[in-house]
Structures are given as C-alpha cells and as structure tokens.
Amino acid sequence: MRIAVTGSIATDHLMTFPGRFADQFVADQLHTVSLSFLVDNLDVRRGGVAANIAFGMGQLGTRPILVGAAGFDFDEYRAWLDRHGVDTDSVRISDTLHTARFVCTTDADHNQIGSFYTGAMSEARLIELKTVADRVGGLDLVSIGADDPEGMLRHTEECRSRGIPFAADFSQQIARMNGEEIRILLEGATYLFSNEYEKGLIETKTGWSDAEILDRVGHRVTTLGARGVRIERAGEETIEVGCPDEERKADPTGVGDAFRAGFLSGLAWGVSLERAAQVGCMLATLVIETVGTQEYQLRRGHFMERFTKAYGDEAAEEVRAHLG
C-alpha cells in the first residue's frame, strides 16, 4: 500500500534563558521594547507534522512518501529521513527560502517567547500529487496534514478529482481556517483525524453535528489523550482502544503525529482498524517517553513486549508478522 504523507516540514530551535522575562520589562516602556536575552543552550530538533508522521512510519518499515516543501538547507534533514526509511524524492526544494522553523526561548518560569517562520512551506501549494503518483506507480491513500492552507486545499481537491482516497488531518491549522474551508477539506475523506478539542471546534465552525460529519467521511478518528482513541463509522459499532502504560512522561510534543504514523502503518499492513489503532497508541507512548518528536528508537523486541502486555498475545502475533 503506497501512502503519501503531506504537511509541514520544519525544525525547532529551542533556547533556555536562566532568568525571568518579567524582570526585564519596564512597565511604562512596553511600547518601545528592545531586548536581547543571553541564553544558556540551543537545542535544534527536527519536526513538522508530515516529517514526524513519515519518520514514525519509516521506523515501522512501511516506506512512506513524504510530500511537502522544504528549503535549500534541507540536505542534512533529508539524509536523516532517508536513513530512517522515508521516501523524500517528492519533497519540493525552494531555491530562495529556508525550511520552516520555530524559534523559541523559555525562561526559568517556563514562559515562552517564540516565532514561526513559514519559509518554504508556502510553496507546498505548487506541488501536484499526480507527479508523485506517476513516480511511485500510483497512490492508495494521501494523508493531508497541517501545511500551507492553499496547499491543503489543492491536495484535497486533486484527491477528489483523481479518485484517490485521502485522510483529512487539519490539526494546528484549524484555528485559522473558517467553516467553509473546513467543510471543503473534510467532505469525502476516508479518514478524519482530530483530538477531542479539535472535534468540537470542527463541529462549531462547520455548523455540522457529529452525525452529519459521519455521513460525509468514512471514519472519524478522535484521539483522547491518555484515554486512547475512538473510531466512529456511520451505522457501525464504535471502536475504542486504550493506551499502554507509560514508563515516564518526558515530552508530549509529537504524540499525535506518532499515533497517526502507527495507525497509517497498520492500514498499509492491511490489519483491522482496532489493530491499527493499537499500533498507533503504542508508538505514541514511545514518543511521550522521549524528549523530541523524532528522537525515539523503535526496538522490535521491546516494542512487541510492551505491545503484548497492553493488548494480548493474539494482537501481538498479528502485528509481529508485519513489523520490520
């Protein structure tokens, strides 16, 4: 099964200031703020929703096709993804712009000052999925994740016109999209991904009830944080899957992307929706135990030991047959 993962490709530049931002502000001079903070360290992490999902799928051996726009500084990041089983040949490289990046400084009170540079992500709207499909011999599913909004709309419309099944996954872009845009992006989706809060926001912005949305999509997949995930289909019994026990909680960033990576990998293997959700929850648990979205290691024996403990021998045997 050939799955293309579209969405943002970015890096996070995270710095720590040992003092307190509040101590540096002068109350009657806030209209002329000019400050520079001497930071203790710089942590550069790879990120972007599409790259995070593709990395996880690569770890599971399903060879995803990453589709997005990156800058002329992408070589090192590309090499990392290539080494971890991701097909990066359909990434568009900008001639003039840097890869998107988030730059953030955190103080001793955990307050943050950050900026997001869109950069090359704005060129995602120039990518044609037909070119990707022709290169790999067709696409069985396209996951349309948070990206340049015009790019998301173009990918969705192209999937519909070419009859390619797609998954709608707005995540961070829901806040800036209006109801009409969201209605366009979800209509006819084979899968609609969101967390519990985003689920309510989608219904509020579109004006559609849960039942009306279920009539317009094949499956509604809602992540529930520590409670796992719920999968709904019109006229079918709801599937609910819990999360494995965590060994520690280090960093929640990228957990949703990891779930999607596991779930999509399960679809690529052809296992049931319940099994796919279990794989997604197991991978998400590994990520929450690690600082960074692509810093975890998937060791087959360790993964299967914990998967078996969480979901039983029968589920484990089915997944073990596919896990690379």
N, C-alpha and C positions, 0 to 999 in steps of 0.2 A: 504494500500500500504506500503510495507516494503522497506525503503530506508536506505542503508548503506552509511555512510559518512567517506571516508578515507582521511588521510592527517596528517599534523603535530599536535602534542600536545606539548605545550611549556608554559613557564612562562617568563614574562618580569620583570627584576629587574632594575628599573629606579631611578637614583640618580641625585641630583642637586648640582652643585658646584657654590658658590656665586661669585667667581671671574671670570677672563678671562683666558682661556687656553693660549692665545697668550702671556700673560705676564710672563708665566712660562718657555718659551722656550728660550734657548741661541743659537743665530744664528750659531755660529761656533762649537756647541756641539750637533747638532742634530743627529749625528751618534752614540752618546752614551747616549741617553735619558734614564733617570731613575727618574720617577716622581710618587708621591703619592698625591692624592687630598683629603682633608678633606671635606666631603660632608655634606650638611645640612639635607637631608632626604632621605629615601629609600621607594619607592612605588613598591610593588610586585603585578603584575597583571596577571591574568590567560589569556592565549592566545593559539596561534596555530590555523591554519585555520580550521582544522576539528573540533576541540573543539568549536571554535566560531560559526561555522555553526550549529553544533549539539545543542549547547546551545539555539540558536535562534529558532530552530525547536521544541525543548522541551518547550520553552515558548509558542509556538503556539499550543502545545498539540499533535504533530504528532509522538512522541516517536521514534526518530531516533536511528540508531545503529551506535555507534562510533567505527571506526576501525583504529587503529594506534598503535604506540609503545611508551610506557612511562617507566619511571624509577621506582626504588624501593621506591622513595619518592612521589609516586603518590596518596597515600591514601587520603589526605585532598582534593586534586583536584577532585578525583573520587567521594568523598562524595558530593561535591558541585554540580557536574554534575548529579549525581543520584537524588539529591533533586529537580533538575530543569528539570526532565523528560527525561533524556538521558539514553539509554541502554549502559552501559560501560562494559558489560561482555565479549566483544570481543576485548578489549584493551590488547595488549601483554605487559607484565611487564618484564623488564630486571632484571636479577639477579645481574648485576655488574655496570650498568650505571645509571646516573641521567637522569631525564626528561630534554629534550632540553630546553635551556634558552638563552635569550638575555639579556646581561648586558650592560647598557648604562649610561654614565654620561653626563649631559648637563650643559654648563656654562652660565654665565649671558648674553652672546651674542647669545645664542641658538645654539652654536656649539656643536657637539656631538663626543664623543669617545665611541665606542661600540664594543662588541664581541658577536658572536653567537656560542654557544656550541651545537653541533648536538646531542651528547649523545645517548640516547636510540632510537632516531628517526631512526638511522641507521639499527635497527632491523626490521623495517617495511617490508623489503624485505622477511622476514621469515613468514609473515602472509599469510595463504591460505584462499581465500574467500569461498571455498566450506565448510570449517569448520564453518564459520559464517552462511552461508546459511542453513546448516543442523541444526544448533542450533535454528534458528528462523523460520524454515519452509519455506525457500526459500526467494529470494531477487527479488524485482521488478525493482530496479534501484540502481546502485552504483555510487556515486559521487566521482571521483578520483581527489583529490586536491593536492596542493603542499606538497611534502613529500620527503623521501629518493628516489632519481631518480630511482634506481633499483626496489624499491617497487612500484613506479608508473607504470613502465613498466610491472612488474609481474601482477599487478591488471588488467591492460588493456588487456593483453594477455589472462588472465584467464576469464575475462568477455566475450571476443570474443569466446573463445573455449567452454564455457558453455552456450552461448546464453543469457547472462544477459545484459540488456540494461545498458549503462553507460554514465555518463557526464564527459567530459574532461575539467579540470579546472587547468591549469598549474600555473597561477599567478606568484609568486616570482621565480619559477624555470625556467621560460622561458629564463632568461638571461644566464644561464649556459648550457642550452640544445642546441644541434645542430639541423640542419634541419631534419636529418633522424630520430632522436628521437622524434621530434615534429610530424612528419608525422605518425609515429607509434602510438603515443598517441591519435591523433585525428581521425584517419581512422575508420569510422563506428560508431562514437559517436552519441548517440541520441541527446545530447546537448553539445555545445561547448561554454564555458564561457570565457570572457576576457573583459578587459576595452578597451577603444578606442586606446590607445597607444599600448597595447599588441596585438590588432588585426593587426595593421600594422607590428609589429615585427614578428608575426606568418607568415604572407604572405611573408615577406622578407626572413626569414630563410628557409621556406619550398620551396620557389620559386613558390608557387601556388597562383593564383589570388583569389579574393573573390568568384567568380563564381565557380572556381574549388574546393574550400573548401566547398562551399554549396552543391556541388554534392557528397561530402564524409561524410557529417554529416546531422543529421535530422533537427536540429535547431541551428542557431548561435545567441547566446545571448550576446549582447555587451552593457556594462554599459557605460553611457555617463556623469558621474559626476552629476552636478546639473541639467542637461537636462533630466535625467531619464535613459531609457533603450530602445534598439531597438532589436526586434526579427525577424530574417530572416529565410525563408524556400525557397528552390528552387521551383520556379514556383508558389509561393504563395504571397499574399499581405503582405508587411512588417507591423509589429505591433510596434507602438511607444507609450510608456507610460511615462508621466512626473512625477516629484516628488512632494509630498505635500510641503506646505510652512514650512520652518524651524522656530522654536521658538527661537533658538540660534544655533551657530556653536561652539561647545566646543572642539571636537577632531574627526578628520576624520578616525582615525585608526579603522579598523574592519568594515567599512561601506560596502565594497564589500562582506564580509562574511555574513553580516546581510541580504543583498539583496538575496544572494543565499539561506539563511535559509528560507526567506519568499517565494521565488519562488518554492523551493522544497516542502515546506509545501502545497502550492497551488496545486502542482502536486499530492501530497498524498491525498488531498481532492477531486481531480477529477474536479476542476474548469477549466475554459478556460485559455489559455496562457496569455491573457490580464489580467484576474483577478489575476493569479499567480504573474505576474509582478507588479501589483498594490500592492499586499501584500508585495512583496519584497521591493518596494520603500518606503512603509510606515514604515516597520521595519528598513530600512537603515536610515530613517530620525530620528527615536528614538535614534539610536546609535550615529549619528553625534552630537546630542544634549547632549551626556553624555561622560564624560572622562572615558575611559576604554572600552574594547570590550565586556565585559560580566557584566557590572555594571548597565545596564538599567533595568527598571521594565516595564513589559507589563501589564497594567491595562486594562481589556477588555472594560470598558465603555469609557475610554479616547482614546484607540486605535480606537474604532468604531466611536466615534465622529469626530476624525480627518480624518479617512478614508472616512467617508460620505462627509465631507466638500470638500475633494480632488477629489473624484471620483463619488459622487452621490448616491442617495437612492437605485437604482437598484443594483449597485455593492455592496453596503453595506449589503443589505439583503442577497445576495448570500454568502458573506463571513461570516456574523454573524451566519449563520446556522452551520458553521464548527468550528468557533473559540471557543476553550475550555476556 
